[in-house]
Every structure is written in structure tokens, then in C-alpha cells.
Amino acid sequence: MTVALRHDDPTSLSMRLRHAQTMTRPLMLDIMRTCRRFPSLGQSEHTARVERLIDAQAWTDAALALMEFELPLWQVRRIAYDEGEWHCALSHERELPDWLDAAVEAHHADLALALLTAFVEVRALAAEAALPSVPSFRQTLDPFYEPAACENFGR
């Protein structure tokens, strides 16, 4: 598998986030490269803001800003610290009770990595939901094919 394919693979990126000890600039840039809505660097005020946060190594703020732009319908439902790990939950319907909500949860010792792990998992779920349930194929017609009327109009 090539390096380019590995960076775009949500499973590979999720595993890299889980196994990382701390957030790094190259890891954050790899995550940003997989984003569809995020414009190329230097094109908008929002991009410049995220770039400034990355330069300042404000990883949690950069993760929250990236999630706000890339996943506008998802919100942080819960952030909790328990027994040395940060637990994050992203929700599409934050106002629903916990037992009704299908929140995506992630955990990590680093808050930014916990947020970004949940972010990558939400994007993977969205990509799976966008796939059709029935595989489609392109029918190739025989070059000698000619439609014929086969109706019987007689009694």
C-alpha cells in the first residue's frame, strides 16, 4: 500500500491516533489532508485560524476548530477525564438523552488525540453511510444490440 493511500485510510489514521503518545504537527497535517470541506492552506480566515493554532501547538483548540468546520452537524456532547484518560463523545443529536443518542466515543491520554480520534471515526461512519446499500454497475451494451418492439396489439 502506498503512503498516499495509507494517509487517506480512516482505519489507518485512527490506529495512528490511538497509538500516538502526543500530538505532532505532521499527524495534524495528515488529518487535515483527509478533510473534504477544509480549504487548502491560506484560502480563508478559518484556515488561517487553524494554521495559527497549529503553529502555536494549541492542539485541542485546533482540533475543535477543525471539527467545527468539517463536521458542522456534529457537536461535542461530553468531555470527561477519568483515571488518566480523556473520554470524548461527539453527537449528531446532542439534546437527546444519552440512552437515545448514537454518540461516537473515543478515549486517549491526550485530549487533542481523543477529540481527533472521535472526529476520524465520525468521518468514517459518514463515509460508510454515503455508500449505496446495493452495489451499482455500469451496464455495457453490445454494439450490435438493437431494441425491438415486442408488444402484441392484436386481440
Solvent accessible surface area in square Angstrom, and as a share of the most:
residue,aa,sasa,rsa
1,M,160,0.72
2,T,84,0.49
3,V,88,0.50
4,A,70,0.54
5,L,106,0.53
6,R,109,0.40
7,H,42,0.19
8,D,86,0.45
9,D,46,0.24
10,P,53,0.33
11,T,94,0.54
12,S,23,0.15
13,L,3,0.02
14,S,9,0.06
15,M,87,0.39
16,R,85,0.31
17,L,0,0.00
18,R,111,0.40
19,H,127,0.57
20,A,21,0.16
21,Q,152,0.67
22,T,87,0.51
23,M,10,0.05
24,T,62,0.36
25,R,101,0.37
26,P,88,0.55
27,L,11,0.05
28,M,0,0.00
29,L,40,0.20
30,D,10,0.05
31,I,0,0.00
32,M,14,0.06
33,R,154,0.56
34,T,21,0.12
35,C,15,0.09
36,R,217,0.79
37,R,136,0.50
38,F,19,0.08
39,P,34,0.21
40,S,68,0.44
41,L,95,0.47
42,G,66,0.64
43,Q,133,0.59
44,S,45,0.29
45,E,150,0.67
46,H,37,0.16
47,T,0,0.00
48,A,35,0.27
49,R,97,0.35
50,V,0,0.00
51,E,60,0.27
52,R,144,0.53
53,L,33,0.16
54,I,4,0.02
55,D,89,0.46
56,A,78,0.60
57,Q,125,0.56
58,A,30,0.23
59,W,39,0.14
60,T,40,0.23
61,D,74,0.38
62,A,0,0.00
63,A,0,0.00
64,L,63,0.31
65,A,1,0.01
66,L,0,0.00
67,M,12,0.05
68,E,113,0.51
69,F,65,0.27
70,E,11,0.05
71,L,18,0.09
72,P,71,0.45
73,L,122,0.61
74,W,55,0.19
75,Q,88,0.39
76,V,40,0.23
77,R,48,0.17
78,R,87,0.32
79,I,71,0.36
80,A,40,0.31
81,Y,128,0.49
82,D,81,0.42
83,E,167,0.75
84,G,38,0.36
85,E,58,0.26
86,W,73,0.26
87,H,64,0.29
88,C,1,0.01
89,A,0,0.00
90,L,2,0.01
91,S,0,0.00
92,H,85,0.38
93,E,90,0.40
94,R,111,0.41
95,E,151,0.68
96,L,68,0.34
97,P,60,0.37
98,D,92,0.48
99,W,204,0.72
100,L,98,0.49
101,D,21,0.11
102,A,88,0.68
103,A,32,0.25
104,V,13,0.08
105,E,103,0.46
106,A,8,0.06
107,H,102,0.45
108,H,19,0.08
109,A,66,0.51
110,D,42,0.22
111,L,36,0.18
112,A,3,0.02
113,L,0,0.00
114,A,0,0.00
115,L,0,0.00
116,L,0,0.00
117,T,2,0.01
118,A,0,0.00
119,F,0,0.00
120,V,3,0.02
121,E,39,0.17
122,V,0,0.00
123,R,48,0.17
124,A,25,0.19
125,L,89,0.44
126,A,54,0.42
127,A,53,0.41
128,E,112,0.50
129,A,85,0.66
130,A,83,0.65
131,L,122,0.61
132,P,91,0.57
133,S,114,0.74
134,V,110,0.63
135,P,115,0.72
136,S,99,0.64
137,F,170,0.71
138,R,217,0.79
139,Q,131,0.58
140,T,121,0.70
141,L,123,0.61
142,D,86,0.45
143,P,121,0.76
144,F,183,0.76
145,Y,128,0.49
146,E,147,0.66
147,P,109,0.68
148,A,82,0.64
149,A,98,0.76
150,C,117,0.70
151,E,124,0.55
152,N,134,0.69
153,F,180,0.75
154,G,53,0.51
155,R,288,1.05
